[in-house]
Amino acid sequence: MNWEAFWLTVRLAAIVSGLLVVIGIPVAYWLTFSRWRWKFLVEAAVSLPIVLPPTVLGFYVLVALGSRSPIGRWWESATGHTLAFTFPGLVIGSLLYSLPFAIQPFASSFGAVDRRLLQASASLGDGPRQTFFRIIVPLSKGGLIAGFALSFAHTLGEFGVVLMVGGNIPGVTRTISIDIFDQVQTGNYSSANQTAMILLVISFAVLSLVYGLNRRPWAAGPWR
């Protein structure tokens, strides 16, 4: 068992899922309550990583982070090194890849809140911010937990995107899924099985927690 790769993957998943809470909640709120007629285009863009091959997404993220792109040039001038094939690059790629697994449960839980409660809150003089924290968040905690847990578990098992964006640098970008691949390539099936089993148990435990808290089969999935 490669514990260095394991803890790097756990750190990556924790950072990504935490950032997705910060990023995903405002986006999910806007998608739920906005009346903009073209918002379906934003919904499609958010959901794209679900159907897009990871290598395709990873390739375009790699190009966007490369030294020839504006983002890559800015990062290199600020830090002295490229953004691709680094841990921050992994975080960016993982954020994009796991985005729908956070936003869709968030948006589904926001949409399930009774609109009469929101109207009652507004009639009592509460503004949108007060209504959000007093009404929407407490009634949506199941979806918020599901989005966090699913994005965490999804990041744990990433392979294509992290390999394209981060490569396979020990202690820097080698995640647990890449380590399993390496073990299989070298014929070390025993070690690969041990690592894969640990990842399987963790993923099953996370999903069991999600469905146990929601008590509604399939309610936490990244779909509507």
C-alpha positions as a LaTeX table, in Angstrom:
\begin{tabular}{lrrr}
\hline
Residue & $x$ (\AA) & $y$ (\AA) & $z$ (\AA) \\
\hline
Met1 & 0.00 & 0.00 & 0.00 \\
Asn2 & 1.43 & 3.35 & $-1.10$ \\
Trp3 & 0.46 & 5.55 & 1.83 \\
Glu4 & 2.12 & 8.60 & 0.31 \\
Ala5 & $-0.22$ & 8.38 & $-2.69$ \\
Phe6 & $-3.17$ & 7.62 & $-0.41$ \\
Trp7 & $-2.74$ & 10.68 & 1.79 \\
Leu8 & $-2.06$ & 12.90 & $-1.21$ \\
Thr9 & $-5.35$ & 11.70 & $-2.71$ \\
Val10 & $-7.23$ & 12.31 & 0.55 \\
Arg11 & $-5.75$ & 15.83 & 0.74 \\
Leu12 & $-6.74$ & 16.49 & $-2.85$ \\
Ala13 & $-10.29$ & 15.22 & $-2.27$ \\
Ala14 & $-10.71$ & 17.28 & 0.91 \\
Ile15 & $-9.50$ & 20.49 & $-0.76$ \\
Val16 & $-11.61$ & 19.95 & $-3.88$ \\
Ser17 & $-14.82$ & 19.08 & $-2.02$ \\
Gly18 & $-14.34$ & 22.04 & 0.35 \\
Leu19 & $-13.81$ & 24.44 & $-2.56$ \\
Leu20 & $-16.82$ & 22.99 & $-4.35$ \\
Val21 & $-19.01$ & 23.85 & $-1.37$ \\
Val22 & $-17.84$ & 27.45 & $-1.59$ \\
Ile23 & $-18.16$ & 27.62 & $-5.38$ \\
Gly24 & $-21.09$ & 25.29 & $-5.86$ \\
Ile25 & $-23.62$ & 26.75 & $-3.43$ \\
Pro26 & $-23.86$ & 30.19 & $-5.14$ \\
Val27 & $-23.97$ & 28.56 & $-8.58$ \\
Ala28 & $-26.64$ & 26.07 & $-7.49$ \\
Tyr29 & $-28.69$ & 28.87 & $-5.91$ \\
Trp30 & $-28.55$ & 30.87 & $-9.14$ \\
Leu31 & $-29.48$ & 27.84 & $-11.24$ \\
Thr32 & $-32.44$ & 27.10 & $-8.97$ \\
Phe33 & $-33.95$ & 30.56 & $-8.69$ \\
Ser34 & $-32.78$ & 32.41 & $-11.79$ \\
Arg35 & $-35.37$ & 33.08 & $-14.49$ \\
Trp36 & $-32.85$ & 33.78 & $-17.22$ \\
Arg37 & $-34.15$ & 32.01 & $-20.34$ \\
Trp38 & $-30.70$ & 30.80 & $-21.40$ \\
Lys39 & $-29.64$ & 29.32 & $-18.09$ \\
Phe40 & $-30.02$ & 25.83 & $-19.59$ \\
Leu41 & $-26.71$ & 26.51 & $-21.34$ \\
Val42 & $-25.04$ & 26.99 & $-17.96$ \\
Glu43 & $-26.70$ & 23.81 & $-16.68$ \\
Ala44 & $-25.37$ & 21.93 & $-19.71$ \\
Ala45 & $-21.86$ & 23.31 & $-19.16$ \\
Val46 & $-21.93$ & 22.32 & $-15.48$ \\
Ser47 & $-23.11$ & 18.80 & $-16.33$ \\
Leu48 & $-20.67$ & 18.31 & $-19.22$ \\
Pro49 & $-18.01$ & 16.45 & $-17.15$ \\
Ile50 & $-20.53$ & 13.67 & $-16.50$ \\
Val51 & $-20.64$ & 12.67 & $-20.18$ \\
Leu52 & $-17.30$ & 14.03 & $-21.42$ \\
Pro53 & $-14.43$ & 11.49 & $-21.53$ \\
Pro54 & $-11.96$ & 12.33 & $-18.73$ \\
Thr55 & $-9.07$ & 12.37 & $-21.19$ \\
Val56 & $-10.80$ & 15.01 & $-23.29$ \\
Leu57 & $-11.47$ & 17.23 & $-20.28$ \\
Gly58 & $-7.95$ & 16.59 & $-18.99$ \\
Phe59 & $-6.44$ & 17.52 & $-22.35$ \\
Tyr60 & $-8.19$ & 20.89 & $-22.51$ \\
Val61 & $-7.39$ & 21.63 & $-18.87$ \\
Leu62 & $-3.75$ & 20.79 & $-19.60$ \\
Val63 & $-3.77$ & 23.18 & $-22.57$ \\
Ala64 & $-5.43$ & 25.89 & $-20.47$ \\
Leu65 & $-2.81$ & 25.52 & $-17.74$ \\
Gly66 & 0.16 & 25.22 & $-20.08$ \\
Ser67 & 2.88 & 27.80 & $-20.47$ \\
Arg68 & 1.39 & 29.03 & $-23.75$ \\
Ser69 & $-1.96$ & 29.97 & $-22.23$ \\
Pro70 & $-2.64$ & 33.30 & $-20.45$ \\
Ile71 & $-3.35$ & 31.47 & $-17.19$ \\
Gly72 & $-0.20$ & 29.40 & $-17.45$ \\
Arg73 & 1.97 & 32.39 & $-18.32$ \\
Trp74 & 0.54 & 34.42 & $-15.44$ \\
Trp75 & 1.13 & 31.58 & $-12.96$ \\
Glu76 & 4.67 & 31.01 & $-14.20$ \\
Ser77 & 5.53 & 34.70 & $-13.91$ \\
Ala78 & 4.09 & 34.84 & $-10.39$ \\
Thr79 & 5.56 & 31.60 & $-9.02$ \\
Gly80 & 8.49 & 30.76 & $-11.28$ \\
His81 & 7.16 & 27.36 & $-12.35$ \\
Thr82 & 4.42 & 25.99 & $-14.56$ \\
Leu83 & 0.94 & 25.16 & $-13.31$ \\
Ala84 & 0.62 & 21.89 & $-15.22$ \\
Phe85 & 2.01 & 18.75 & $-13.55$ \\
Thr86 & 1.73 & 20.31 & $-10.08$ \\
Phe87 & $-0.60$ & 19.75 & $-7.15$ \\
Pro88 & $-2.44$ & 23.09 & $-7.71$ \\
Gly89 & $-2.99$ & 21.98 & $-11.30$ \\
Leu90 & $-4.51$ & 18.75 & $-9.99$ \\
Val91 & $-6.86$ & 20.78 & $-7.81$ \\
Ile92 & $-8.07$ & 22.84 & $-10.77$ \\
Gly93 & $-8.62$ & 19.79 & $-12.95$ \\
Ser94 & $-10.42$ & 17.95 & $-10.16$ \\
Leu95 & $-12.65$ & 20.95 & $-9.46$ \\
Leu96 & $-13.88$ & 20.97 & $-13.03$ \\
Tyr97 & $-14.30$ & 17.20 & $-13.18$ \\
Ser98 & $-16.25$ & 16.93 & $-9.91$ \\
Leu99 & $-18.28$ & 20.13 & $-10.38$ \\
Pro100 & $-21.62$ & 18.49 & $-11.31$ \\
Phe101 & $-21.36$ & 15.99 & $-8.46$ \\
Ala102 & $-21.61$ & 18.92 & $-6.04$ \\
Ile103 & $-23.80$ & 21.43 & $-7.85$ \\
Gln104 & $-26.58$ & 19.09 & $-8.93$ \\
Pro105 & $-27.36$ & 17.74 & $-5.43$ \\
Phe106 & $-27.17$ & 21.31 & $-4.11$ \\
Ala107 & $-29.58$ & 22.60 & $-6.78$ \\
Ser108 & $-31.95$ & 19.66 & $-6.33$ \\
Ser109 & $-32.18$ & 20.26 & $-2.58$ \\
Phe110 & $-32.71$ & 24.01 & $-3.06$ \\
Gly111 & $-35.46$ & 23.32 & $-5.60$ \\
Ala112 & $-37.23$ & 20.96 & $-3.19$ \\
Val113 & $-37.74$ & 23.71 & $-0.59$ \\
Asp114 & $-41.41$ & 24.72 & $-0.37$ \\
Arg115 & $-41.76$ & 28.10 & $-2.12$ \\
Arg116 & $-44.51$ & 29.06 & 0.33 \\
Leu117 & $-41.93$ & 29.10 & 3.10 \\
Leu118 & $-39.79$ & 31.48 & 1.05 \\
Gln119 & $-42.78$ & 33.72 & 0.41 \\
Ala120 & $-43.65$ & 33.69 & 4.12 \\
Ser121 & $-40.10$ & 34.64 & 5.01 \\
Ala122 & $-40.18$ & 37.53 & 2.54 \\
Ser123 & $-43.54$ & 38.71 & 3.88 \\
Leu124 & $-42.02$ & 38.87 & 7.38 \\
Gly125 & $-39.36$ & 41.26 & 6.10 \\
Asp126 & $-36.45$ & 38.88 & 5.62 \\
Gly127 & $-34.17$ & 39.60 & 2.69 \\
Pro128 & $-32.76$ & 36.96 & 0.32 \\
Arg129 & $-29.65$ & 36.48 & 2.49 \\
Gln130 & $-31.64$ & 35.93 & 5.68 \\
Thr131 & $-34.08$ & 33.62 & 3.91 \\
Phe132 & $-31.21$ & 31.59 & 2.49 \\
Phe133 & $-29.50$ & 30.98 & 5.83 \\
Arg134 & $-32.67$ & 30.63 & 7.93 \\
Ile135 & $-34.87$ & 28.63 & 5.57 \\
Ile136 & $-33.07$ & 27.20 & 2.55 \\
Val137 & $-29.85$ & 25.95 & 4.16 \\
Pro138 & $-31.50$ & 24.11 & 7.11 \\
Leu139 & $-34.00$ & 22.43 & 4.79 \\
Ser140 & $-31.32$ & 21.53 & 2.25 \\
Lys141 & $-28.70$ & 20.03 & 4.58 \\
Gly142 & $-29.21$ & 16.54 & 3.14 \\
Gly143 & $-28.39$ & 17.74 & $-0.36$ \\
Leu144 & $-25.44$ & 19.79 & 0.88 \\
Ile145 & $-23.98$ & 16.78 & 2.67 \\
Ala146 & $-24.61$ & 14.63 & $-0.40$ \\
Gly147 & $-22.86$ & 17.10 & $-2.71$ \\
Phe148 & $-19.83$ & 17.32 & $-0.43$ \\
Ala149 & $-19.60$ & 13.55 & 0.05 \\
Leu150 & $-20.10$ & 12.70 & $-3.62$ \\
Ser151 & $-17.50$ & 15.20 & $-4.81$ \\
Phe152 & $-15.09$ & 13.84 & $-2.18$ \\
Ala153 & $-15.63$ & 10.23 & $-3.26$ \\
His154 & $-15.51$ & 11.13 & $-6.94$ \\
Thr155 & $-12.19$ & 12.91 & $-6.51$ \\
Leu156 & $-10.74$ & 9.91 & $-4.66$ \\
Gly157 & $-11.29$ & 7.71 & $-7.69$ \\
Glu158 & $-10.22$ & 10.07 & $-10.49$ \\
Phe159 & $-7.80$ & 8.70 & $-13.02$ \\
Gly160 & $-7.98$ & 10.18 & $-16.52$ \\
Val161 & $-8.06$ & 13.85 & $-15.59$ \\
Val162 & $-5.37$ & 13.65 & $-12.91$ \\
Leu163 & $-3.09$ & 11.65 & $-15.19$ \\
Met164 & $-3.46$ & 14.15 & $-18.03$ \\
Val165 & $-3.10$ & 17.26 & $-15.87$ \\
Gly166 & $-0.67$ & 16.05 & $-13.21$ \\
Gly167 & 1.21 & 13.16 & $-14.72$ \\
Asn168 & 2.72 & 10.62 & $-12.34$ \\
Ile169 & 5.17 & 12.40 & $-10.06$ \\
Pro170 & 5.69 & 10.60 & $-6.71$ \\
Gly171 & 4.70 & 12.73 & $-3.73$ \\
Val172 & 3.41 & 15.52 & $-5.98$ \\
Thr173 & 0.77 & 14.24 & $-8.40$ \\
Arg174 & 0.70 & 10.45 & $-8.03$ \\
Thr175 & $-2.77$ & 9.70 & $-6.70$ \\
Ile176 & $-4.06$ & 6.39 & $-5.44$ \\
Ser177 & $-5.79$ & 5.50 & $-8.72$ \\
Ile178 & $-2.57$ & 6.10 & $-10.67$ \\
Asp179 & $-0.69$ & 3.97 & $-8.14$ \\
Ile180 & $-3.15$ & 1.11 & $-8.72$ \\
Phe181 & $-2.58$ & 1.42 & $-12.46$ \\
Asp182 & 1.20 & 1.31 & $-11.94$ \\
Gln183 & 0.90 & $-1.78$ & $-9.77$ \\
Val184 & $-1.16$ & $-3.57$ & $-12.43$ \\
Gln185 & 1.29 & $-2.55$ & $-15.15$ \\
Thr186 & 4.16 & $-4.11$ & $-13.20$ \\
Gly187 & 2.17 & $-7.27$ & $-12.47$ \\
Asn188 & 1.89 & $-6.59$ & $-8.73$ \\
Tyr189 & $-1.75$ & $-7.65$ & $-8.50$ \\
Ser190 & $-1.63$ & $-8.35$ & $-4.78$ \\
Ser191 & $-0.68$ & $-4.77$ & $-3.91$ \\
Ala192 & $-3.14$ & $-3.41$ & $-6.48$ \\
Asn193 & $-5.92$ & $-5.51$ & $-4.97$ \\
Gln194 & $-5.13$ & $-4.29$ & $-1.45$ \\
Thr195 & $-5.17$ & $-0.64$ & $-2.51$ \\
Ala196 & $-8.28$ & $-1.05$ & $-4.66$ \\
Met197 & $-10.11$ & $-2.77$ & $-1.80$ \\
Ile198 & $-9.37$ & 0.13 & 0.56 \\
Leu199 & $-10.66$ & 2.58 & $-2.04$ \\
Leu200 & $-13.76$ & 0.42 & $-2.55$ \\
Val201 & $-14.51$ & 0.33 & 1.18 \\
Ile202 & $-14.10$ & 4.10 & 1.54 \\
Ser203 & $-16.34$ & 4.80 & $-1.46$ \\
Phe204 & $-19.00$ & 2.40 & $-0.19$ \\
Ala205 & $-18.89$ & 3.98 & 3.27 \\
Val206 & $-19.30$ & 7.48 & 1.83 \\
Leu207 & $-22.28$ & 6.46 & $-0.33$ \\
Ser208 & $-23.86$ & 4.58 & 2.58 \\
Leu209 & $-23.57$ & 7.74 & 4.67 \\
Val210 & $-25.17$ & 9.82 & 1.92 \\
Tyr211 & $-28.13$ & 7.51 & 1.36 \\
Gly212 & $-28.54$ & 6.85 & 5.07 \\
Leu213 & $-28.84$ & 10.56 & 5.79 \\
Asn214 & $-31.23$ & 11.22 & 2.93 \\
Arg215 & $-33.30$ & 8.04 & 3.40 \\
Arg216 & $-34.49$ & 8.40 & $-0.21$ \\
Pro217 & $-33.00$ & 5.94 & $-2.73$ \\
Trp218 & $-31.13$ & 7.64 & $-5.58$ \\
Ala219 & $-31.93$ & 11.15 & $-4.24$ \\
Ala220 & $-28.26$ & 12.02 & $-3.89$ \\
Gly221 & $-27.17$ & 11.16 & $-7.40$ \\
Pro222 & $-25.76$ & 13.74 & $-9.78$ \\
Trp223 & $-28.95$ & 14.05 & $-11.80$ \\
Arg224 & $-32.48$ & 15.39 & $-11.50$ \\
\hline
\end{tabular}
